[in-house]
Amino acid sequence: MYYPFSWLRSTARLFLYLQIFALIGWYLEDLLLAVCLGAVGLLLINYWHLFRLNRWLWHSRKMSPPTVRGVWEHIYEGIYYLQRRNRNKRKELGLLVKRFREGSEALPDAAVVVDAKAGIVWCNRLARLELGLKWPADAGRRLDNLIRHPQFIEYFHAGDYHFPIEVPSPTNPNKTFEYRIMPYGDDHLLLIVRNVTRLSQLEEMRKDFVANVSHELRTPLTVINGYLEILSADDETDPFLHKALKEMTSQTHRMQNLIEDLLVLSRIEASSERIYEKVVDMPTMLKQLQIEAQTLNREKGHTIEFHVDQQLKVFGIETELRSACSNLVFNAIHYTPAGGHIEVTWQRSVQGARFAVIDNGDGIAQDHLARITERFYRVDKARSRKTGGSGLGLSIVKHVLSHHNSQLEIASTVGEGCEFSFVLDSELIQEPQ
Ligand code: ADP
């Protein structure tokens, strides 16, 4: 039976104990000696209990405490209660860890947890298999000492984990892995590694397929176009045939434009050219573009103004930048109703070198803006077809800019016009010597 601890009862018991000795002392006429003997006895009893407590805590296999009474009973009960509570907590935690481990082993991806000092805290079985980690031998070792691919090390140290990277596997160069790092808690990182070999092979196949098909279609189309031109030149063909030939020629031109744009897109996608190696003379390139724009503008009669900083040259890939700028300028000419005003600027800005094309055409509604750079996305299909556009122009611009670490900004108000612009980082500007 367990009684709650009472200081009063305990003090009363002590008092009674000492009183018995005091009575004996009074009877034997040596009160002090008797009380001292009682205190020494009390001390010995407590020492005995301390000894038992120590033996129970450190040497006994028994969980339940020895049976005692008084204050010591409360101490034993208290310790026993704490032990039981801790044991239950440990059991619960153990179960939780076990379930978490089972869950993480069931993950189809390799997972590694890394602490603030880049030391490995934990990894699952797939991480051991795919990344060649040893467990528990590699616990605490720096992850960047074990995965040595330069691209991974750069990604790991850059601290910008918004996008994953694709890198060949450290154990098998035929495999491609996608590494994604997610920061969590106090400076901890979770690395998830997915095998994307099949996906990247399919992506490569898709790119090759588009490039090959476009290339193969080019020759037959040139032949058809050649014959169509010869047949159209004959003045004596009957009017129906003449109309048919005209339409066929216009459609083959559209197909040729489409194929050229597909090839440009494939080339940019496959390009591994570095943007820091060659200087692009943008002022000269824009002068040529101005001449081409004026030729294209003959039917439309827009006023086109070019404001170009003649000193502003940048590092980049000339063919790609020309393609991006001409697409933006030609789009403004095509999609602005006749007699409009178009302004092209190439100037320094706070962030770098800024190219912008501003027109006062019909503008683009906000809900189209998010999708407008997708392949074959058109705001007004019938009108785009009339302009002979392939639907790939802004897609090409997007790819070129992403290759130059930039992006297309579009500002538009329906009925007032659009502004298409991009900024090349100041790092890319070639400062005049
Ligand atoms: P397309 O070859 O059809 O011109 P783009 O990718 O170049 O394809 O453009 C996509 C769509 O964006 C066009 O069909 C057109 O509707 C719209 N667009 C592009 N530039 C402008 C502009 N300056 N003003 C209005 N609409 C534009």
Residues whose N, C-alpha, C, O or C-beta is under 5 A from the ligand:
A	BS01	ADP	N331 A332 Y335 G361 G363 I364 I372 Y377 R378 V379 D380 S384 G389 S390 G391 L392 G393 L394 S395 C418
